[in-house]
Amino acid sequence: MSLHSLRCKEFGVAMTENRMSVTRELTGEGLEIRGRLPPGLCGTLYRNGPNPRVPDGDAHWFLGEGMVHAVTLGPGGASYRNRWVVPAGQVRLLGKANTNIIRHGGRMMALEEAHAPVMFDPSSPGATGPMPTAWHVGMAPFTAHPKHDPRTGELVFFGYAADGPWSNVIRCGTLAPSGRLTWETRIRAPFCSMIHDMAVTPDHVLLPVLALVGRADRTDRSGFGFAWQPELGGRLALLRRGGDGREVRWFDAPPGYAFHIVNAWEEGGRLFLDLLVYDEPPLFPRGDGGHGSCGSVRPQRWSVPLDGRGEARVAGLPDVTGEFPRIDERFAGSRHTRFYLASRAPGRAGGFHAITRMDAESGQGDQFDFGTDASVSEPVFVPRAPDAARDEGWLLAVAWRPDWRTSRLAVFDAGHIADGPVASVILPQRVPDGFHGNFIPDAHPGRGIA
């Protein structure tokens, strides 16, 4: 049974309600603001996600062309604009670029793991094309979850299927703050794994090569060929940053699958990573062609010995059902306490309709529930000031409810989420459920919104 024939609705995630695409590119100025925007919150939230140009209620959520929604905040108020990332005639060349959008080396990069980054000018109707040749990124796959090192300004990345579709080769590398490629190496994995995220510390990279396996012989017109094969066993690849891929250290992975890693750090001779683990990946079939599960997701803490002697260990974390985790990324690569995620209130079914802050040490949580029928995006942490204390700042998340008839940008005090948004920006249209994004501060906040 192919992935396409399973149809997304059989997983309970059909392209209905807030997963249906929007068809218009809009620009809206002087938006209504309920509450009061924090005066120092000046910049733009960019959020990327799939938005098929031709709506299809049976289409898989992952397959739509990327659309970026941008909300700019400043002394002059709030504005909104949305644009497809890749012009219709260039999708075959550039990919769909539908998963994340970041800034590095002074350029905006739209990302989707099966293709190279796309250079995106948010003020223009679409992409300006591949990244500059001086960056030496090439056209090989590049993760949608590169990690910014707050100490060095470097961007650490990987790409699976680096030697062509379904190959078992993974490339890892680093881009300097200027964008120049300063390190690249390759690893040969036991199979082609869909590796969505990575763990990075100041000295190491860890790649979860889990048993969501790609094979050419099971692709279909959807272009997907991945299925869950737990009998193969997952592996964890530990590599020194700047090192040779031939020196990789392999560990047997704990059971389960993870799309997203919260953070990683080193302590006591081990590398630790917090991540969100499923018994099996949702949205994908099993290796025998059977239907996959939409089982619950739970936070866990995995660790491996840095010297390669010993096994991976698993520890539980406070129970919360959620996805799209974020931290105060000024401290990425060091041990965190708090993390933030889109979540589901206890005892509730359905999708993610709440925002939660979790304390990984005490188990205490702070949550705001938008309502059972709501749909909430990844929360993005914005520090109150560049030198603010850790976790002192704001959370920005896009939320939608059927009775609103449109979406809102909700701004929370990250220390008091249960109090509800301090401000909500009423957007001029619905923003479909998407994936990832980032807040880019305004270098000149006194000039107002742009």
C-alpha positions in Angstrom: 0.0 0.0 0.0 1.5 3.4 -1.0 1.6 6.4 1.2 -0.6 8.3 -1.2 -3.3 5.6 -1.1 -3.4 5.8 2.7 -4.7 9.4 2.3 -4.0 11.9 5.0 -7.6 11.8 6.4 -7.0 8.2 7.5 -4.4 9.5 9.9 -6.9 12.1 11.2 -4.9 14.9 9.5 -6.8 15.6 6.3 -6.3 18.9 4.6 -9.5 20.3 6.0 -10.3 23.1 8.4 -7.0 25.0 9.0 -4.9 22.7 6.9 -6.6 23.8 3.7 -4.5 26.2 1.7 -5.2 29.9 1.0 -5.2 31.2 -2.5 -4.3 34.8 -2.2 -1.1 36.7 -1.6 -2.1 39.7 0.6 -0.5 42.7 2.2 -2.2 44.3 5.1 -1.2 47.5 7.0 -2.5 49.0 10.2 -3.8 45.8 11.6 -6.1 45.7 14.6 -4.3 45.0 17.9 -6.1 43.8 21.0 -4.2 44.5 24.1 -0.8 46.2 24.0 2.2 45.2 22.0 5.4 45.2 24.1 7.2 48.4 23.1 10.6 46.7 22.6 9.1 44.0 20.3 10.2 45.3 17.0 10.8 43.0 14.0 9.1 40.4 11.8 7.9 36.9 12.6 8.4 34.7 9.4 6.5 31.4 9.3 6.8 28.8 6.6 4.4 25.9 5.7 2.9 23.9 2.9 0.2 25.6 0.9 -0.8 23.8 -2.3 -1.5 26.1 -5.2 -4.3 23.7 -6.2 -6.2 22.8 -3.0 -6.7 19.0 -2.6 -8.6 17.8 0.4 -6.9 14.4 0.1 -3.3 15.7 -0.3 -0.6 14.8 2.2 0.2 17.7 4.5 3.9 17.6 3.7 3.6 18.1 0.0 2.3 21.6 -0.6 4.4 24.4 -2.0 5.9 26.6 0.7 4.2 29.8 1.6 5.8 32.3 4.0 3.5 34.4 6.3 5.2 37.5 7.8 3.9 39.7 10.6 5.9 42.8 11.2 5.7 44.6 14.6 7.0 48.0 15.5 6.2 51.5 16.9 3.9 52.1 13.9 1.7 49.1 14.6 1.5 45.8 12.8 1.5 44.6 9.2 1.1 41.3 7.4 2.1 39.8 4.1 2.2 36.3 2.6 4.0 35.0 -0.4 4.6 31.7 -2.1 8.3 31.0 -1.8 9.0 29.4 -5.1 7.4 30.7 -8.4 5.2 28.0 -9.9 7.6 27.4 -12.8 10.6 26.8 -10.6 9.3 24.1 -8.2 10.9 21.2 -10.1 14.3 22.9 -10.0 14.2 24.5 -6.5 11.9 22.2 -4.6 8.9 23.3 -2.5 10.9 25.0 0.3 8.0 24.6 2.7 9.4 23.8 6.1 11.4 26.6 7.7 12.8 30.0 7.1 15.9 31.4 8.7 18.4 34.2 8.2 22.1 33.6 8.0 24.9 35.6 6.4 22.6 38.5 5.8 20.2 36.4 3.6 16.9 34.7 4.2 16.9 31.0 3.5 13.7 28.9 2.9 14.3 25.3 3.8 12.9 21.9 3.0 15.1 18.8 3.7 14.9 17.1 0.3 16.5 20.1 -1.6 19.1 22.8 -1.2 18.2 26.1 0.5 16.3 28.7 -1.5 17.3 32.3 -1.2 14.1 34.2 -0.5 13.4 37.9 -0.6 10.3 38.5 1.4 9.6 41.8 -0.2 9.4 40.3 -3.7 6.8 38.0 -5.2 9.0 34.9 -4.6 12.4 33.3 -4.5 15.4 34.8 -6.1 17.0 31.4 -6.7 19.7 29.1 -5.3 22.1 30.3 -2.7 25.2 32.2 -3.9 27.9 30.0 -5.4 30.4 31.5 -3.0 28.6 29.7 -0.1 29.4 26.3 -1.8 26.1 24.9 -0.5 25.5 23.3 -3.9 22.2 21.7 -4.8 22.3 18.7 -2.5 19.7 18.2 0.3 20.0 20.5 3.3 18.1 20.0 6.5 15.2 22.3 7.4 16.7 22.3 11.0 20.2 23.6 10.8 21.5 24.8 14.2 22.8 28.2 14.9 25.7 28.2 17.3 25.2 31.3 19.5 28.9 31.3 20.6 30.5 31.3 17.2 27.7 32.5 14.9 28.2 29.4 12.7 25.3 27.4 11.2 25.7 23.7 11.5 23.8 21.6 9.0 23.3 18.1 7.5 21.6 16.5 4.6 20.5 12.9 4.1 20.4 11.1 0.8 23.4 13.2 -0.1 24.6 11.0 -2.9 21.2 11.0 -4.7 17.7 9.9 -3.9 17.5 7.0 -1.4 21.3 6.9 -0.9 22.5 6.1 2.6 25.1 8.9 2.7 24.7 11.9 5.1 26.7 15.0 4.7 27.5 17.3 7.7 28.9 20.8 7.5 29.3 24.3 8.9 28.7 27.7 7.4 30.6 30.6 8.8 28.7 33.7 9.9 29.5 35.1 6.4 27.8 32.1 4.8 31.1 30.5 3.6 31.4 26.7 3.9 34.1 26.0 6.4 33.6 22.3 7.1 32.0 19.4 5.3 32.3 15.6 5.7 30.2 12.6 4.9 28.9 9.6 6.8 27.6 6.3 5.4 24.6 5.2 7.4 23.1 1.6 7.5 20.1 2.8 5.4 18.4 5.9 4.1 16.7 7.4 7.1 14.3 10.4 7.1 16.4 12.4 9.6 14.4 15.6 10.3 16.4 17.2 13.0 19.9 17.1 14.6 21.5 17.7 18.0 24.4 20.1 18.2 26.7 21.1 21.1 29.8 23.3 21.0 32.0 20.2 20.1 29.7 17.5 18.6 26.9 16.7 16.2 24.5 13.8 16.9 22.2 12.5 14.1 19.3 10.2 14.9 19.3 7.6 12.1 16.0 6.1 13.0 14.0 3.4 11.2 11.8 5.6 9.0 13.4 4.1 5.9 13.4 5.3 2.3 13.5 3.0 -0.7 13.1 3.7 -4.4 10.9 0.6 -4.9 8.0 1.9 -2.9 7.8 5.4 -4.3 4.5 6.5 -5.9 3.2 9.6 -7.7 3.3 11.5 -4.3 7.1 11.2 -4.4 7.2 9.5 -0.9 9.0 6.3 -0.4 9.5 6.2 3.4 8.0 3.6 5.7 8.5 2.5 9.3 10.7 -0.6 9.7 11.5 -0.9 13.4 12.9 -4.4 12.9 16.0 -2.7 11.3 16.7 -0.8 14.6 17.6 2.8 14.9 21.2 4.2 15.3 22.7 7.3 16.7 25.7 8.8 14.9 28.1 10.9 17.1 30.6 13.0 15.2 33.1 15.7 16.4 32.4 19.1 14.8 35.1 19.7 12.2 36.0 16.0 12.2 36.2 13.3 9.6 33.0 11.3 8.9 35.1 8.1 9.0 35.5 8.7 12.8 31.8 8.6 13.5 30.8 6.7 16.6 27.6 4.6 16.4 25.1 3.6 19.1 22.0 1.6 19.1 19.1 4.1 19.4 16.3 3.7 22.0 13.0 2.6 20.5 10.7 5.1 18.8 10.9 7.9 16.3 11.5 11.7 16.8 10.9 14.5 14.4 12.1 17.3 16.7 14.9 17.8 19.2 14.5 20.3 21.9 18.2 20.9 22.7 21.5 19.2 23.4 24.4 19.7 25.8 27.5 17.9 27.2 27.9 17.0 30.9 29.9 14.4 32.8 31.4 12.8 29.7 28.0 12.3 28.0 26.0 14.2 25.3 22.4 14.7 26.4 19.5 15.5 24.1 15.9 16.2 24.9 13.5 15.2 22.2 9.8 14.3 21.5 9.4 10.6 20.9 6.6 8.6 19.1 6.3 4.9 19.4 6.1 5.0 15.5 6.1 8.0 13.2 2.6 9.4 12.4 1.7 10.2 8.8 3.7 7.3 7.4 2.9 3.6 6.6 4.6 0.6 8.0 7.1 -1.4 6.1 4.6 -4.1 5.3 2.3 -1.6 3.7 -0.1 -1.4 6.7 -1.5 1.7 8.2 0.7 3.6 10.6 -0.3 4.8 14.0 -1.1 8.3 15.3 0.0 7.4 18.8 0.9 10.0 21.4 4.2 11.8 21.6 6.2 12.1 24.9 9.3 14.0 25.9 12.4 11.9 26.7 16.0 12.6 27.5 18.6 10.4 25.6 22.3 10.4 26.2 25.4 8.8 24.8 29.0 8.5 26.1 31.3 10.9 24.3 34.2 8.4 24.3 32.0 5.8 22.5 32.3 3.2 25.3 28.9 2.3 26.6 25.3 2.5 25.5 22.6 5.1 24.9 20.5 5.8 27.9 16.9 6.9 28.2 15.3 9.0 31.0 11.7 10.3 31.2 10.7 13.9 31.2 7.6 15.6 32.5 4.6 14.4 30.6 3.1 16.7 28.0 1.5 16.0 24.6 2.9 18.5 22.2 5.2 19.3 19.2 7.3 22.0 17.7 9.5 22.6 20.7 11.6 25.8 21.1 13.9 27.2 23.8 15.7 30.5 24.4 18.1 29.9 21.6 20.7 32.3 22.8 21.7 29.4 25.1 21.4 26.5 22.6 24.0 23.9 23.2 24.0 24.4 27.0 21.7 22.7 29.5 18.2 24.2 29.5 15.5 24.1 32.1 12.5 25.5 30.2 11.1 24.6 26.8 8.0 25.8 25.0 5.7 23.9 22.6 2.4 23.7 20.9 0.4 21.3 23.0 -2.9 19.6 23.8 -4.6 20.2 27.2 -4.8 17.2 29.5 -7.8 14.9 28.6 -8.4 16.6 25.3 -8.3 14.9 21.9 -7.6 16.4 18.5 -4.7 18.6 17.4 -2.6 21.2 19.2 -4.8 23.9 20.7 -2.7 25.2 23.5 0.7 26.8 24.3 2.8 25.3 27.1 5.9 26.1 29.0 7.5 23.1 30.6 10.2 22.9 33.3 12.2 19.9 32.5 13.6 19.6 36.0 10.7 20.3 38.3 7.9 19.0 36.0 5.9 22.2 36.5 4.0 23.5 33.5 2.3 26.7 32.5 -0.4 26.5 29.8 -2.9 28.6 27.9 -5.7 26.8 26.1 -7.2 28.5 23.0 -10.1 26.0 23.0 -10.8 22.5 21.7 -11.4 23.6 18.1 -8.4 25.9 17.9 -5.2 25.2 16.0 -1.9 26.7 17.3 1.5 27.0 15.6 5.0 26.5 16.9 5.7 29.1 19.6 8.8 31.3 18.9 10.7 32.7 21.8 11.9 36.3 21.5 14.2 37.7 24.3 13.1 40.9 25.9 16.5 42.4 25.1 19.7 41.0 23.7 21.2 40.8 27.2 18.0 39.8 29.0 18.2 37.0 31.5 17.6 33.5 30.2 14.0 32.8 29.3 13.0 36.4 30.0 11.0 37.5 26.9 8.0 36.8 24.8 6.4 33.9 23.0 4.9 34.5 19.6 2.4 32.0 18.1 -0.2 32.1 15.3 -3.6 30.7 16.4 -6.8 30.0 14.6 -10.4 29.2 15.7 -13.4 28.6 13.5 -15.4 31.3 15.2 -12.7 33.9 14.5 -12.9 33.3 10.7 -9.3 34.4 10.5 -6.0 33.9 12.4 -4.3 35.9 15.1 -0.7 36.4 16.2 -0.7 35.9 19.9 2.0 37.5 22.0 2.6 36.0 25.5 4.9 36.9 28.4 7.0 33.8 28.4 7.0 33.8 32.2 3.2 34.0 32.5 1.6 32.0 29.7 -1.5 31.0 31.7 -2.4 34.7 31.9 -3.1 34.6 28.2 -1.8 36.9 25.4 -0.7 40.4 26.3 -1.5 41.3 22.8 -3.2 39.8 19.7 -2.8 41.0 16.2 -5.9 40.3 14.0 -4.6 39.0 10.7 -6.4 39.8 7.4 -6.8 36.1 6.5 -6.5 32.6 7.8 -3.0 31.3 8.2 -3.0 27.6 7.5 -1.3 25.2 9.9 2.4 25.3 9.0 5.7 24.1 10.3 8.5 26.5 11.5 9.6 30.0 11.5 11.7 32.7 13.3 11.6 36.2 14.5 14.0 38.6 12.9 14.6 41.7 15.0 14.4 45.1 13.4 17.8 46.8 13.2 16.1 50.2 13.1 12.9 50.0 15.3 12.4 53.7 15.3 11.7 53.7 11.6 8.4 51.8 12.1 7.2 48.8 10.2 8.4 47.9 6.8 
